[in-house]
């Protein structure tokens, strides 16, 4: 689905224009599938659904206000202390990954909200544990490197 994402979102937008309930039905199924994928720890496929939702904003199936609320919920998950850092990182990544699809419209119409969300992400990135970086960067040469 990732390579044909915009084709499918355009198709959903056209079908929604003809039959208004169609968009709502698709959204219900997408959100149920997103919930299921996240419960199953299938975050790669969950990301595809989040991106698809962001492209549905461009097709006017999802209102910009609703999607901004959804993005705020993603960002709120980064401040949760009852989940591992890798999961919180995914929520930040999912938010940032949506911006190429819908960021321009958010910046134009909800610029202040975007600035707040980006500041929250920056705050999260500054506060996250970086112990793993120390392992990757070593002052000593590795055994496989010849002098």
Secondary structure, 3 states (H helix, E strand, C coil): CHHHHHHHHHHHHHHHHHCHHHHHHHHHHHHHHHHHHHHCCCHHHHHHHHHHHHHHHHCCCCCHHHHHHHHHHHHHHCCCCCCCHHHHHHHHHHHHHHHHHHHHHHHHHCHHHHHHHHHHHHHHHHHCCCHHHHHHCCCCCCCCCCC
